[in-house]
């Protein structure tokens, strides 16, 4: 049996794995990326679709995260102008808001400083005479409205663009590839994965039998193929499955304690606003966004700690009611139909703090017992590039440098079809 050799094997085809695949292949490494389902079909397509600094993270003192996120926002607006676009954000402040006018002004001022006073760092207080242009917003007890800027994207298409860039620089990518196991060798790891090829249902020969055939009579056919590769390093970018992946690697690698946090959104039958509303939840004072999405209005997100992660995600009735009630509170003259909902699960470090207050920076875990395995815990969509650069720096420490093929800071990211 011929066994292919790779420098890097990445497990996980979301934005984190895609970012490492692009950065590592551009740095000259031979890269394989595996995804157990479709690329960007889990957490990376269930975000709030925002490329932003994270104004709300200033409350928990995460200044470095906000500064880095604003720097990455600037880079993505330059590298992916067809996928990442500026959009105005509006913050209404009411008499009973926990974040008062001067608190918001101070936060926006710091946000402008951290953005290096770029044009998108500007903000303003909207004059009272212009409040009527904010269609449908509840103006009872409204005392002030601020407007600032951030950006919006299609998270799935952005991930596909990053994967396509990695492919152009030699990365091999494989979806429907389930990681089975890996065992340490003298030169790295012998890694096993299984490709599950879904085929069309079995068809009968006669038209008559086709008409009479029930769906359950033609079950989905899956062809399975086992593949073995040798890889010098493994990058575990499997999101909420991060510890499950580590448990399949021998010798055993210590894992970090984590919590799974579900974030849900709803889509309502309301024409898309031309802005994003930054709203304070009337229930728990969290920040909830109301924003445009594919011609309709999207509301999100929740933050629900899960006792366990089964691999299946769906917005609960409580989450849907929570988001819808917040929307009705701020837009009381409307009762639009809920068209859809979706949920994603992300990893946060295990702490006693509420999920809203916990750090959002990626934790890059490299056990001294197994330095050739790097695991990514958590992180933000906006900062995938900076996380990838840190991972490549660790790869270089283990494997040495290669001849660089490209600089990812100059590589355009285009809306494209993955090969």
Order of alpha helices (4+ residues) and beta strands (2+ residues): beta-alpha-beta-beta-alpha-beta-alpha-beta-beta-alpha-beta-beta-beta-alpha-beta-alpha-beta-beta-beta-beta-beta-beta-alpha-beta-beta-beta-alpha
